[in-house]
Amino acid sequence: MSIRFLAAVLVVLPAALPAQAAADSAGIRQAALDYIDGYYTGDGARMERAVHPELAKRIVRTNEQGRSQLGQMSAMTLVMGTRAGGGKDTPMAERRDDVTILDIYQNAASAKIYASGWVDYLHLAKWNGRWVIVNVLWELHPQKAP
């Protein structure tokens, strides 16, 4: 490898990285917003755009005996539930869609959505040039005593 070629790469590389990072952040944020806002508006197409077809959405629940159980939804269950109305009954004042990007590494990312009644931890992948959600682990907000 010639010195000139290496020097040219080093000059171009730093300029390209911030632009790519900004594009990735925007794509990750858009996927997260398509997911949560699609749910709130009952927009199945928007939800479907946000998730990989093999998505797994999981929650750990504790039964009456104190044993943990894993509840899960597939991408199809999530999309169909959204098309059936999703979170349309959630009052506008209670709809939260606070997205925090936790980490990006090459074609993988983690993000968090603080929603109206729960928190979603998302794993995203750059799939065919577009960021999509492949895993969700979620937890309900604690219930307030009456």
URBEL-V245269 format. One record per pair of residues at least 12 apart in sequence whose C-alpha atoms are under 6 Angstrom apart, sorted by the first residue. I is the first residue (numbers start at 1). J is the second residue. Records with the same first field share a line. If there is no record, write none. Layout:
I=J, J
This chain:
27=131
28=131
31=50, 132
34=46, 47, 50
35=47, 50
39=82, 86, 87
40=87, 88
41=88
42=82, 83, 85, 86, 88
43=83
44=79, 82, 83
47=79
48=79
50=132
51=132, 133
52=132, 133, 134
53=75
55=74, 75, 134, 135
56=73, 74, 135
57=72, 73, 135, 136, 137
58=71, 72, 137
59=71, 137, 138
94=116
95=116
96=115, 116
97=115
98=113, 114
99=112, 113
100=112
107=125, 126
108=124, 125
109=123, 124
110=122, 123
117=140, 141
118=139, 140, 141
119=138, 139
120=137, 138
121=136, 137, 138
122=135, 136
123=135
